[in-house]
């Protein structure tokens, strides 16, 4: 029986560490069987509930895939889990489910962030937004650079909001997404990517222009368009 009572970990987390060791020690590749839930659970001596919790953790971290039925069990997940964002793919380092959830929260908050920016921007904000908006043109054909530059523009919008809870929640979601993202690539062919990104470039520069002008109505309309086709 394997001792899973590791210091500072829950029993489910310790089982997860044990499964990770099995993968490494056996040199298992993506798609290969690690073992059945029953066999692994009995080898470490934990309850079914603990084993189920461990499996949920491992799946959320992109480590394993659980398949039920005959021939089922725990299989090594494909490496480099991804989260789709518009026509871009975020290759994430650890928890694709959590990143996808953070993207949803960020999208829900974004329209109010943009409207607040149009209402409360200062002259210093206007200068920064104008510079960031113009800089998007130079990186539009680079998926990684473009998305990161867009995120930086949205950070500027968020910092303008006087609503501290809204501002900090939005920025924390964006920090989490950014920290978990290993790289960004296009899901479409290069020509399609260029056409899509040109549209996204125009939309973000229009949003920036509305914010700079203090045009709240236009900013709100553009924010709604933005939420329909997230970068």
C-alpha positions as CSV (number, residue, x, y, z in Angstrom):
1,X,0.0,0.0,0.0
2,X,1.3,3.4,-0.9
3,X,1.4,6.1,1.8
4,X,-0.6,9.1,0.6
5,X,-0.4,11.0,3.8
6,X,2.0,13.7,2.5
7,X,2.6,16.8,4.6
8,X,0.6,19.9,3.5
9,X,-1.6,18.0,1.1
10,X,-5.1,16.6,1.2
11,X,-5.5,12.9,0.6
12,X,-6.9,13.6,-2.9
13,X,-4.0,15.8,-3.8
14,X,-1.6,13.1,-2.5
15,X,-3.3,10.5,-4.7
16,X,-2.9,12.9,-7.6
17,X,0.8,13.1,-6.9
18,X,1.0,9.3,-6.9
19,X,-0.7,9.2,-10.3
20,X,1.7,11.7,-11.7
21,X,4.6,9.6,-10.4
22,X,3.1,6.5,-12.1
23,X,3.0,8.3,-15.4
24,X,6.6,9.5,-15.0
25,X,8.1,6.2,-13.7
26,X,6.4,4.2,-16.5
27,X,7.2,6.7,-19.2
28,X,3.6,6.7,-20.2
29,X,2.7,8.8,-23.3
30,X,-0.6,10.7,-24.1
31,X,-3.5,8.2,-24.6
32,X,-1.9,5.3,-22.7
33,X,-3.6,3.6,-19.8
34,X,-2.4,4.4,-16.3
35,X,-4.8,2.0,-14.6
36,X,-8.4,1.6,-13.5
37,X,-9.8,3.8,-10.8
38,X,-10.4,0.7,-8.7
39,X,-6.9,-0.6,-9.0
40,X,-5.3,2.7,-8.2
41,X,-7.7,3.4,-5.3
42,X,-6.9,0.0,-3.8
43,X,-3.2,0.4,-4.2
44,X,-3.2,3.6,-2.2
45,X,-5.9,2.6,0.2
46,X,-8.3,5.5,0.0
47,X,-12.1,5.7,-0.1
48,X,-14.0,6.0,-3.4
49,X,-14.9,9.6,-2.6
50,X,-11.3,10.5,-2.2
51,X,-10.4,8.8,-5.4
52,X,-13.2,10.6,-7.3
53,X,-12.0,13.9,-6.0
54,X,-8.4,13.1,-7.1
55,X,-9.6,12.2,-10.6
56,X,-11.5,15.5,-10.8
57,X,-8.4,17.4,-9.8
58,X,-6.2,15.6,-12.3
59,X,-8.8,16.2,-15.1
60,X,-9.0,19.9,-14.3
61,X,-5.2,20.1,-14.4
62,X,-5.1,18.4,-17.8
63,X,-3.2,15.4,-16.5
64,X,-5.6,12.5,-17.1
65,X,-8.8,11.6,-19.0
66,X,-11.2,9.2,-17.2
67,X,-13.1,6.8,-19.5
68,X,-16.0,4.7,-18.2
69,X,-17.1,1.2,-19.1
70,X,-15.2,-1.9,-20.4
71,X,-11.7,-1.0,-21.4
72,X,-12.0,2.2,-19.5
73,X,-9.8,3.7,-16.7
74,X,-7.5,6.6,-16.3
75,X,-5.5,7.6,-19.4
76,X,-2.7,10.1,-19.8
77,X,-4.3,13.3,-21.3
78,X,-2.9,15.0,-24.4
79,X,-0.2,17.4,-23.5
80,X,-0.6,21.1,-23.7
81,X,-4.3,21.5,-22.9
82,X,-5.9,24.4,-24.9
83,X,-8.7,26.9,-24.3
84,X,-10.4,28.4,-27.4
85,X,-10.7,32.1,-27.5
86,X,-12.4,33.4,-30.6
87,X,-10.2,32.1,-33.4
88,X,-7.2,31.9,-31.1
89,X,-6.0,28.9,-29.0
90,X,-4.6,29.5,-25.6
91,X,-2.1,26.7,-24.7
92,X,-2.4,26.7,-20.9
93,X,0.0,25.3,-18.3
94,X,-2.2,23.7,-15.8
95,X,-5.9,24.0,-15.5
96,X,-7.9,24.5,-18.7
97,X,-11.3,24.3,-17.0
98,X,-10.3,27.1,-14.6
99,X,-8.9,29.2,-17.4
100,X,-12.1,28.8,-19.4
101,X,-14.2,29.8,-16.4
102,X,-12.0,32.9,-15.9
103,X,-12.5,33.8,-19.6
104,X,-16.3,33.7,-19.0
105,X,-16.2,35.9,-16.0
106,X,-13.9,38.4,-17.8
107,X,-16.3,38.6,-20.8
108,X,-19.3,39.3,-18.5
109,X,-17.5,42.2,-16.8
110,X,-16.0,43.7,-20.0
111,X,-18.9,45.8,-21.2
112,X,-19.1,47.7,-17.9
113,X,-15.4,48.1,-17.9
114,X,-15.4,49.7,-21.4
115,X,-18.3,52.0,-20.5
116,X,-16.6,53.1,-17.3
117,X,-13.5,53.9,-19.2
118,X,-15.4,56.1,-21.6
119,X,-17.0,57.9,-18.7
120,X,-13.9,58.5,-16.5
121,X,-10.8,58.6,-18.7
122,X,-8.3,61.4,-18.1
123,X,-5.9,63.2,-20.4
124,X,-3.2,60.8,-19.3
125,X,-5.5,57.9,-20.1
126,X,-6.3,59.3,-23.5
127,X,-2.6,59.5,-24.4
128,X,-1.9,55.9,-23.3
129,X,-4.9,54.5,-25.0
130,X,-4.1,56.3,-28.2
131,X,-0.5,54.8,-28.2
132,X,-1.7,51.3,-27.3
133,X,-4.4,51.4,-30.0
134,X,-1.9,52.5,-32.7
135,X,0.6,49.8,-31.7
136,X,-2.0,47.0,-32.4
137,X,-1.5,47.6,-36.1
138,X,2.2,46.5,-35.9
139,X,1.4,43.1,-34.3
140,X,-1.9,42.1,-35.9
141,X,-0.4,39.2,-37.9
142,X,1.3,37.7,-34.8
143,X,-1.4,35.8,-32.7
144,X,0.6,35.8,-29.5
145,X,1.7,39.5,-29.7
146,X,-1.7,40.7,-30.8
147,X,-3.7,39.0,-28.0
148,X,-1.2,40.2,-25.4
149,X,-1.3,43.7,-26.7
150,X,-5.2,43.6,-26.7
151,X,-5.1,42.4,-23.1
152,X,-2.8,45.3,-22.2
153,X,-5.3,47.7,-23.7
154,X,-8.1,46.2,-21.7
155,X,-6.0,46.5,-18.6
156,X,-5.8,50.2,-19.2
157,X,-9.6,50.4,-19.6
158,X,-10.0,48.5,-16.4
159,X,-7.7,50.6,-14.3
160,X,-9.8,53.7,-15.2
161,X,-13.0,52.3,-13.6
162,X,-13.8,53.9,-10.2
163,X,-15.6,50.7,-9.1
164,X,-12.9,49.0,-7.1
165,X,-14.5,45.6,-6.9
166,X,-15.3,45.5,-10.6
167,X,-11.8,46.7,-11.5
168,X,-9.9,44.3,-9.2
169,X,-12.1,41.3,-10.2
170,X,-11.6,41.9,-13.9
171,X,-7.9,42.5,-13.5
172,X,-7.5,39.3,-11.4
173,X,-9.2,37.3,-14.1
174,X,-7.0,38.7,-16.7
175,X,-3.9,38.1,-14.6
176,X,-4.9,34.5,-14.1
177,X,-5.5,33.9,-17.8
178,X,-2.3,35.5,-18.8
179,X,-0.2,33.6,-16.1
180,X,-1.7,30.2,-17.2
181,X,-1.2,30.8,-20.9
182,X,2.0,29.3,-22.3
183,X,1.5,30.4,-25.9
184,X,-1.2,31.7,-28.3
185,X,-1.8,30.5,-31.8
186,X,-4.4,30.8,-34.5
187,X,-7.0,28.0,-34.9
188,X,-7.5,29.0,-38.6
189,X,-5.4,29.0,-41.7
190,X,-3.0,32.0,-42.0
191,X,-5.1,33.8,-44.5
192,X,-8.3,33.4,-42.5
193,X,-6.4,34.5,-39.4
194,X,-5.3,37.7,-41.1
195,X,-8.9,38.5,-42.1
196,X,-10.2,37.8,-38.7
197,X,-7.5,39.8,-36.9
198,X,-8.0,42.8,-39.2
199,X,-11.6,42.8,-38.1
200,X,-10.5,42.5,-34.5
201,X,-8.0,45.3,-35.0
202,X,-10.7,47.6,-36.4
203,X,-13.1,46.7,-33.5
204,X,-10.5,47.4,-30.8
205,X,-9.3,50.6,-32.4
206,X,-13.0,51.7,-32.7
207,X,-13.5,50.9,-29.0
208,X,-10.3,52.9,-28.1
209,X,-11.6,55.8,-30.2
210,X,-15.0,55.8,-28.5
211,X,-13.3,55.7,-25.0
212,X,-11.0,58.5,-26.0
213,X,-13.9,60.6,-27.2
214,X,-15.9,59.9,-24.1
215,X,-18.7,58.5,-26.3
216,X,-20.5,56.3,-23.9
217,X,-23.2,55.1,-26.3
218,X,-20.7,54.1,-28.9
219,X,-18.5,52.4,-26.3
220,X,-21.5,50.4,-25.1
221,X,-22.5,49.3,-28.6
222,X,-18.9,48.3,-29.5
223,X,-18.5,46.4,-26.2
224,X,-21.5,44.3,-27.1
225,X,-19.9,43.5,-30.5
226,X,-16.7,42.6,-28.7
227,X,-18.4,40.1,-26.4
228,X,-19.9,38.3,-29.5
229,X,-16.5,37.6,-31.0
230,X,-14.0,37.4,-28.2
231,X,-10.3,37.7,-29.2
